[in-house]
C-alpha cells in the first residue's frame, strides 16, 4: 500500500531572522526564570544562560510541531481521506523541511512489525527532518513472501 511520494518543495535552511526573532522573544521569560544563583553569576553569564535556554526552547518547539505534523500526515494516508486535506498537510510538512519516506529500501528509518519473507511493504511512512537529518517518526514495514509466477 505504498503511495507515491509527494513532490518535495526545495529545502530552505532555517530562516535565521525569524528564528532569531523567536529566540529574542523568549529571552525575557528565560531571564525571569533564572534562579538567584544563576543571576548572581553576573549579567553576562545570566544573559548567556537565558539565550541558551531560549535557543533550546525554540528548537524543542519546532521538534514538537513537526512531530505532530508527521503524525497527522501519517493518519491522512489512509484511504478515503480528502485529497485537498492530504495535499495541504503535505505542503505544510514539506515547507517545514520534513520528508515522507515510502521507500522500504531505506530500512534504517523503519521498524519491521510483522510477517516473514524477503520483501517489504510499507504500512506507515517514515518521516525525516531534512534540516537536521534526524528521524522524526519511524515508519512501519511488513515482511512478505513474494510469489513466483509459474
C-alpha positions in Angstrom: 0.0 0.0 0.0 2.9 2.3 -0.7 1.9 5.7 -2.0 3.8 7.8 -4.4 5.9 10.4 -2.6 4.6 14.0 -2.7 6.7 16.4 -4.8 9.3 17.9 -2.4 9.5 21.6 -2.0 13.0 22.9 -2.3 14.6 22.8 1.2 15.5 26.1 2.6 17.8 26.5 5.5 16.1 27.6 8.7 15.1 31.2 8.3 17.7 33.0 10.6 15.8 36.3 11.0 12.6 34.5 12.0 14.5 32.1 14.3 16.4 35.0 16.0 13.1 36.9 16.4 11.5 33.9 18.2 14.6 33.4 20.4 14.8 37.1 21.3 11.1 37.0 22.3 11.9 34.1 24.6 14.8 35.7 26.4 12.9 37.9 28.9 11.0 34.9 30.1 14.2 32.9 30.3 15.8 35.7 32.3 12.8 35.8 34.7 13.0 32.1 35.2 16.7 32.1 36.3 17.3 31.4 40.0 19.2 33.7 42.3 22.4 31.7 42.0 22.4 32.0 38.2 21.7 35.7 38.4 24.5 36.2 40.9 26.9 34.7 38.3 26.9 38.1 36.6 25.0 39.9 33.9 26.9 38.3 31.0 26.6 34.8 32.5 22.8 35.3 33.1 22.3 36.6 29.5 24.3 33.7 28.1 22.2 31.2 30.1 19.0 32.9 29.1 20.0 32.9 25.4 21.0 29.2 25.6 17.6 28.3 27.2 15.7 30.4 24.6 17.5 28.6 21.7 16.8 25.2 23.2 13.2 26.1 23.8 12.8 27.2 20.2 14.3 24.1 18.8 12.2 21.9 21.2 9.0 23.8 20.0 10.0 23.1 16.4 10.6 19.4 17.1 7.2 19.1 18.8 5.5 20.9 15.9 7.0 18.7 13.2 6.4 15.6 15.2 2.6 16.4 15.4 2.6 17.3 11.7 4.1 13.9 10.8 1.6 12.1 13.0 -1.3 13.9 11.2 0.2 13.3 7.8 0.6 9.6 8.5 -3.1 9.3 9.6 -4.2 11.1 6.4 -2.5 8.4 4.3 -5.5 6.1 4.9 -7.9 5.5 2.1 -10.9 7.8 1.9 -9.2 10.9 3.2 -9.9 14.0 1.2 -7.2 14.8 -1.3 -7.3 18.5 -0.6 -6.6 17.9 3.1 -3.8 15.4 2.3 -2.2 17.9 0.0 -2.5 20.8 2.4 -0.8 18.9 5.2 1.8 17.6 2.7 2.6 21.2 1.7 3.0 22.3 5.3 5.2 19.2 6.0 7.4 20.0 3.0 7.6 23.6 3.9 8.7 22.6 7.4 11.5 20.6 5.9 10.2 17.1 6.6 10.5 14.3 4.1 7.9 11.5 3.9 9.7 8.2 3.2 7.8 5.4 1.5 10.8 3.5 0.0 11.3 0.3 2.1 14.9 0.2 1.0 15.6 2.9 3.5 15.2 0.3 6.2 17.1 2.3 8.9 14.0 4.6 9.0 11.5 1.8 9.6 10.6 -0.8 12.2 9.5 -4.3 10.9 6.3 -5.0 12.7 5.1 -8.3 11.3 5.4 -11.0 8.7 8.0 -13.3 7.2 9.9 -13.3 3.9 12.4 -11.3 2.0 10.2 -8.5 0.7 8.8 -5.5 2.5 5.6 -3.5 2.3 5.2 0.0 3.9 2.4 0.0 6.4 3.2 3.5 7.7 5.6 6.0 6.1 8.7 7.2 7.9 9.5 10.9 8.3 12.9 12.6 8.4 13.9 16.1 9.2 15.8 17.5 6.2 17.2 20.3 8.2 18.8 18.2 10.9 19.0 14.8 9.2 17.2 13.2 12.2 14.4 10.7 12.1 11.1 12.4 13.3 8.8 9.4 13.2 9.8 5.8 12.3 7.8 4.0 9.7 6.4 0.5 9.8 7.2 -2.3 7.4 5.6 -5.7 7.0 7.6 -8.6 5.6 6.1 -10.9 3.0 7.0 -13.7 0.7 6.9 -12.8 -3.0 5.0 -15.2 -5.1 6.9 -16.7 -8.1 4.9 -16.7 -11.3 4.8 -20.2 -12.8 
